Amino acid sequence: MITEEQMTRYAQLSFPLEAELGRCEMSVLEILSLAPGSLLTLDQAVGSKVNLFVGGASFCSGDMMRPGSAVALRITGFESRKRSQ
C-alpha cells in the first residue's frame, strides 16, 4: 500500500511524453537526401488515432486537434494495464 507521503513524493516525478504521428522506413540514401521542404509519407492516415507514450511505454491514444494556434491531443482511450498483486 502506498502511503500519502509516498504519493506526494511520486507526484513530483516527471516523465517524457511522446505522441507518435506515424512511422516510415527510408534507405540511407533517402535519409541523406532530406532537406527543408522534404515530405515524409507516414504509415497512418490523416485523422488516425495518435499513440501517446509515457517514458517509452504505450499509455493511451487520442485524436489530434487544433485549439487556436496550438496542436493538442484529445485522449480517447487508455491501454489496458494489468495490476500486479
C-alpha positions as CSV (number, residue, x, y, z in Angstrom):
1,M,0.0,0.0,0.0
2,I,1.3,3.4,-0.9
3,T,1.3,6.0,1.9
4,E,0.2,9.6,1.4
5,E,3.8,10.7,1.9
6,Q,5.0,8.4,-0.8
7,M,2.2,9.5,-3.1
8,T,3.2,13.2,-2.5
9,R,6.8,12.3,-3.4
10,Y,5.8,10.3,-6.5
11,A,3.5,13.2,-7.7
12,Q,6.6,15.3,-8.1
13,L,8.2,13.0,-10.7
14,S,8.1,13.8,-14.3
15,F,8.3,11.6,-17.4
16,P,8.7,12.4,-21.1
17,L,5.5,12.2,-23.2
18,E,5.7,11.4,-26.9
19,A,2.9,11.5,-29.4
20,E,3.6,9.3,-32.4
21,L,2.0,10.5,-35.6
22,G,3.3,7.6,-37.7
23,R,6.3,5.8,-39.0
24,C,8.1,5.3,-42.2
25,E,11.2,3.5,-43.4
26,M,13.8,5.0,-45.6
27,S,17.2,4.0,-47.1
28,V,20.3,5.7,-46.0
29,L,20.4,7.5,-49.4
30,E,16.9,8.8,-48.9
31,I,17.7,10.0,-45.4
32,L,20.9,11.8,-46.6
33,S,18.8,13.4,-49.3
34,L,16.3,15.0,-46.8
35,A,16.2,18.8,-47.0
36,P,13.9,21.6,-45.8
37,G,10.6,21.1,-47.5
38,S,11.0,17.3,-47.9
39,L,7.8,15.3,-47.2
40,L,7.8,12.0,-45.3
41,T,4.9,9.6,-46.1
42,L,3.9,8.1,-42.8
43,D,2.0,4.8,-42.3
44,Q,-1.0,6.5,-40.7
45,A,-3.8,8.3,-42.5
46,V,-4.9,11.8,-41.6
47,G,-7.4,11.5,-38.8
48,S,-6.0,8.2,-37.5
49,K,-5.6,7.7,-33.8
50,V,-2.3,9.0,-32.3
51,N,-0.5,6.9,-29.7
52,L,0.9,8.6,-26.6
53,F,3.9,7.1,-24.9
54,V,5.0,7.8,-21.3
55,G,8.6,7.1,-20.6
56,G,8.7,5.0,-23.8
57,A,5.7,2.8,-22.8
58,S,2.4,2.9,-24.7
59,F,-0.1,4.6,-22.4
60,C,-3.1,5.9,-24.3
61,S,-4.4,7.1,-27.7
62,G,-6.2,10.1,-28.9
63,D,-7.2,12.5,-31.7
64,M,-5.1,15.4,-32.9
65,M,-6.8,18.7,-32.5
66,R,-6.0,22.4,-33.2
67,P,-7.4,24.6,-30.4
68,G,-6.5,28.0,-31.8
69,S,-2.9,28.1,-33.0
70,A,-1.7,25.2,-30.8
71,V,-1.7,21.5,-31.6
72,A,-3.2,19.2,-29.0
73,L,-4.1,15.6,-28.3
74,R,-7.6,14.7,-27.0
75,I,-7.4,11.4,-25.1
76,T,-9.9,8.9,-26.3
77,G,-8.7,5.6,-24.7
78,F,-6.2,4.0,-22.4
79,E,-4.1,0.9,-22.9
80,S,-5.3,-2.0,-20.8
81,R,-2.9,-2.5,-17.9
82,K,-2.7,-5.4,-15.6
83,R,-2.2,-4.6,-12.0
84,S,0.3,-6.6,-10.0
85,Q,-1.0,-8.1,-6.8
